[in-house]
């Protein structure tokens, strides 16, 4: 039951194409990739973030 066969993947891809259309899939993939990149950046330790994000106000 936990095995993913190649024909399962084909069915999943076909469902995505039917639901979203072939023209919207590249845009959706780009937005998912951008979201994953932002998520990965947020998981990095605070000390590796740039100094420009300082929370102390300067006058």
N, C-alpha and C positions, 0 to 999 in steps of 0.2 A: 504494500500500500504506500510505502514511503519512497519507492523508486520512481524516478522521473524518466520516462522513456522518451525517445526522440519524437514520437508522434504526439506526446503530451505537449511538448514545446511548440510543435506546429499548430496544434489546436489553440493554444494560448495566444500565439502570434496572430492567427486568423481572427480570434475574438477581438483583439486590440485593433486590428485593421478595420473590422466591421464597426466597432463602437466609435472609434476616433477618426477614421478615414485616413487614407494614405498621405494626404497633404499635411495633416496636423501632427503626425507621428514624429517627424524630425524636430519640430518646435517643442513637443513634449519631452523628447529625449534631452534636448539642450537645457530645458528648465530643470529637469531632474538632476542632470549632471552639475548644474550650477548650485542647486540646493545641497547636493552631497559635498561639493567643494566648500561651501560656507559652513556646513556642519562639521567637516573635518578640521577646518581652521578654528572653529570654536572649541574643539576638544583639546587643542594644544594648550600647554601650560601658559599662565598669564605672563610670565617673565619673557616669553618669546614674542609678545605683541609689541608693536611699535610704541615709542614713548609719546607720540602725539595724542594718545588716548588718555591722557592724565585726567583724573577726576577733580583735581584741585584747581579752582578758578584762579586765573591770573588777571590782574588789572592793567 
